[in-house]
Amino acid sequence: MRKETHWMQQLCAGETTAWSQLLDYWNPRLYSYVIYNGATEAETERLIQAILSEVVQAVVGCLPVANLTVLIFSIAYQQILRYRAQTLDPALKQLPPALQPTDPD
């Protein structure tokens, strides 16, 4: 958690190396997450760009978020829901499998 708070501070300060680290660290993770949730190869690239663009806007605006992971996955989740609502078969318009609530039984 401390590392993420420090990373957010660096991003808010506009440190170039922090942005490079963000891209290096998050690009493969976001790719896996988006592909897993049903996007095509071309759409995955577009969605990753949209996700990272929203992250940049949030960070540049210095949104008070201590956990960068939560911020990024929240944005990714919303982007995937929008993508599904616009493009997929109605049967697939549901929560991404990785985020569906589990039954307590």
Secondary structure, DSSP 8 states (H G I E B T S, - for coil): -HHHHHHHHHHHTT-HHHHHHHHHHHHHHHHHHHHHTT--HHHHHHHHHHHHHHHHHHHHTT---S-HHHHHHHHHHHHHHHHHHHHS-GGG-S--GGG------
